[in-house]
Amino acid sequence: MLGKLKIAGLALLGFLFVVGLVVTNSARAGPKLSPDELKQQVEQTYPVQVLGIRAVKADGKAAYAVTVMIRGGDFNDAFQVNTFIVDADTGVPISVFRHLASGYVLSGGGDRGTNRQ
């Protein structure tokens, strides 16, 4: 009987430990990727130079607006500057369009105004 009680106590203790980890991780503030980590990831993935990164919200989630310049070369879009929105936890680009049966809707993520510097 005492052995079963110890096992039940250890199981309960283990369960509470796991729940504590989940609550601690979910309550953690801020994105998983820092701006420096994101800059490195973007420059390794795409042939661009990151000019700036700022925190934004996209669909209610933490995201980054990443302003990049396409590296120079012998093509029409060399040195073109663009801004795109990426998920702050994964670094994956977020589409600004949501396709629907009747057309599309903008996601509301980021500022799509004309060039503001």
N, C-alpha and C positions, 0 to 999 in steps of 0.2 A: 504494500500500500504506500509506504514511504517513497519507494522508487518511482511509482507512477506520479506521485505528487511533485517530486523533483523534476521529472520530465515535463509535466504540465507547466510548472513554474518557469523552466528554461524556455519552453515553447512560447509562453506568454511574453517573457523578456525579449526573446528574439523578434517576435511580432511587433512589440512596442518600439524596438530599435529601428526596424524597417520603416514603420509608420513615421517615426521621428525624422528619418532621412528624407522620406518623400515630402513631408511638410516643410522641412528646412530648404530643400532644393526648389520646391514650388514657390516658396516665399522669397527666394533670393531675388534681389532687385537687379535690374539691368540685363542687357543682352549677353549672350555667351561669347560673342566675338567682340574684341576691342577694335577700335578704328585702325590701329596699326596692323593687327592680324588680318583685318578685312582688306586693307590696302595691299598687303603682301599677296593675299589669295587672289585678288582681282588682277594684279599685275602679272602673276604667274599664269593665270587662266586665259587672259585676253591680251592681244597686242596693243595695250594702252598704257598711258601714264596717268595715275590718279592725281587729280589736281586738288580735290577736296572731298571731305566726308562730313555729313551732318546727320544728327539723329532726327528721325521723323516717325510718324505713326502711319501705318498702311493697314486699312481694314481693322483698326483697333489694336494692331500688334506693333511691337517695336520693330523698327526698320531703319535703314540708313539710305540717304540720298547720296549717291556716289557720282561725282563729276569727274569725267575722264576726257583725255585727249588722245585721239588715235595717233599712233606714232607716224612719223613722216615716211614718205616713200613716193613711188611713181604711180600714184593712183588718185582719183578725184576726191576721196574723202580723207586724205592725209591731213593731219592737224585739225580735224573736225572735233569740236567739243560737244559732248552729250552728257546728260544726267540720267541715271536710271536708279530704280529703287530695288534694294536687296533686303532679304530677311535678316534681321540682326542676329538670329541664333545660328543660321546655317550658311549665310552668305549667298544663297540662291536668289537670282533675280525674280522679282514679283511683276507679273503682267499688270499693266494699267487698264486693260480691257477685260470685261466679263462678258462672254458671249451668251446671249439669250436667244430664245426662239424668235423673238421679235426684233433682234438686232444686238446691240451691245450697250454696255454701261461702263463709264469710267469708274475705277475702283476708289477714287478719292485719295489715293496714296500719293503724296508728294505734290510739288508745285509745278504745274506745266505751263507757267507763264513764259513770255518771251525772255530773251537773254537778259538776265539781271545780274549785274556784277558788282 
